[in-house]
Amino acid sequence: MGGAVFFGSVPNICSPVHTVVTAANATTRVVDANENRVYLLLVNDSDEAIYIKFGAAAALNEGIRLNASGGSFEMSPANANLYTGFINAISTSGNKKLLVTQG
């Protein structure tokens, strides 16, 4: 299968795009809504927790916490948790890196 990428046990045809988002100390857009999304991986590449929230402004101590130094959240059909709306993030002190892989 040319171009096939396998995530979990479900094959998905996609071309993953890797980006880095800087989470500020105010709500920051991580990804825009994308009805064609088939995979998303968010990895905290910073020294403090980052919080993400689906479809709303991110707030400290709310939503999903990504722990420092590699905390992650993966979405795919194989995980039965794929969300195609927009996602925001926030960090306590700002300027914290969030690695984004989206397909």
N, C-alpha and C positions, 0 to 999 in steps of 0.2 A: 504494500500500500504506500505509494509515494506521498509524502507529506503527512502521514498519519502520526499522531501523537497519542500515546496511551496514558491515561490518568486513571488510576484504580483499575477496575476490571471493564470499564466502558471505553471503547475506542472513540476518540473525538478527532475530527479533522479540523485542525486549527494551526495558526502560526502564532505562537506565543510572543508577546511583546513584553520586554523587561524595561521598567522605568524605576526611578527613585523619586519619592515625594518627600518633601520636608514638612513634617508635622509641626505646626506652630503652637503657641499657647492660646490660640483661638481656633475655632473650628476651621478645618482645612479640607478641601475636596481631594479625595484620594483617587476615585474613579467616577466618571460620569455614568449615567444610566446607559445601558447597552443591551438591547433585546437579543443581540446575537452572541452574547457572552456564553462560552461553554466551560470556562475554567477561570478561577482567580485564586492567587496565592499572595497573601500579605505577610511579610516577615519584618519584625522590628529589629533594625540594625543600629540600635542606639543603647545608651546606658540608663534609660529610664522607661517606665511603662508608657505605652501609647494606647489610647482608647479609641475604638472605632464604633460608629453608629450607622445603621442602614436607614436611608431616606429621611434623615433629620440632622440637625446640628449636633456635632459631637460635644460631649461634656465629660469632665474629669469624673472618674468613679461611676460611670454609666456605660451601658452598652457592652461591648466585648473588650476585655483587657488583653493586650498583647504584652507579655512580660519582656523586660529588657534582655538584650543579648540573644536574640533569636526566637522570641515568642512569635507564634505564627497562627494564621487562620487560613484554611483551604476550603474552597467551594467548588463543587463539581456535581454533575448528575450522579456519579458513582457514590458520592457522599449524601445524596438526596438533600442538599442544602444550597443549591445554586440560586443566587439572588441577582437580578438583572438591573436593579435600580441603582441610584447613586449612593456612594459611601463617603463619609467624612471621618476625619481623625483629629485628635488633639493630644498634646503632650504638656506636661507641667511647665517646663522652662522654655519650650520652643526649640526650633532648629534641630529636630531629631529626625533621623532618616528611617523611612519605611520603604522596603523593597516591594515592588509590585510586579507580578507576572500575571498577564491576562491573555486569554485566548478566546 
